[in-house]
Amino acid sequence: MRRLSTLDWIALILLIIGGLNWLLVGLFSFDLVAAIFGELSLISRIIYILVGLAALYTLYLATRIGRTEAP
């Protein structure tokens, strides 16, 4: 089995953070990123962009793992 690189782990962690934030938004209408950094502040926007890029990268990672794990 192939080991995950540092970039893989960073992407997965960002994806988990983004998923938990969406869970809070869905359950309680509470955006943790906006609460901490401000509604659509530059930092909030950067975090949202990084989470989105992490999601795209994780799609690539999943296909890469799927190809290497296939019999």
ABEGO torsion letter per residue (X at the ends): XBBBBAAAAAAAAAAAAAAAAAAAAAAAGBBAAAAAAEBGBAAAAAAAAAAAAAAAAAAAAAAAAAAAABX
